[in-house]
Amino acid sequence: MKMNRVLVLIAVVCMVPSMVFAAGDAAKGKDVYTAKCKSCHGPDGVPAPAMAKAMGVKAMKDVQGKTDAEMKKAVTEGSGKMKPVAGVAGADLDNVIAYVRTLK
């Protein structure tokens, strides 16, 4: 019985920092997404079929398994046929990643 309580306490302690220190603001990230990402990735995170086929553009639901660091690298350095996205850094980068996380 005590072991179960200890495991629950450990789980809660591990989860709290990720909830309290969320990296970005999804509401602000929507504006960044609309300005910088929507033209290729679609308004709802689903690219047009022709864009997906021609350029290898992924739906945002398909990148959910990536870490924030991997997403940041894709945005700042490019990935595949995607070129680096100019003007997205710092808080804007955190915010757009937080917004992309909502596009499941």
Residue pairs with C-beta under 8 A, 6 or more apart in sequence:
22 98
23 68
23 94
23 97
23 98
24 91
24 93
24 94
24 95
24 96
24 97
24 98
24 99
25 94
25 95
25 98
26 95
26 98
26 99
26 101
26 102
27 99
28 91
28 92
28 95
28 99
29 92
29 94
29 95
29 96
29 97
29 98
29 99
29 100
30 99
32 88
32 92
32 95
32 96
32 99
33 41
33 96
33 99
33 100
34 43
36 85
36 87
36 88
36 96
37 85
37 96
37 100
40 47
40 51
40 55
40 57
40 82
41 47
41 57
41 58
41 59
41 60
42 48
42 51
42 59
44 103
45 59
45 60
45 61
45 100
45 103
46 59
46 60
46 61
47 57
47 58
47 59
51 57
52 58
52 59
55 81
55 82
56 80
56 81
57 82
60 100
60 103
60 104
61 103
61 104
63 71
63 74
63 100
64 101
64 104
66 74
68 94
68 97
71 97
71 100
72 93
72 97
73 79
74 82
75 84
75 85
75 88
75 93
75 96
75 97
76 84
76 85
76 88
76 89
76 93
77 84
78 84
88 96
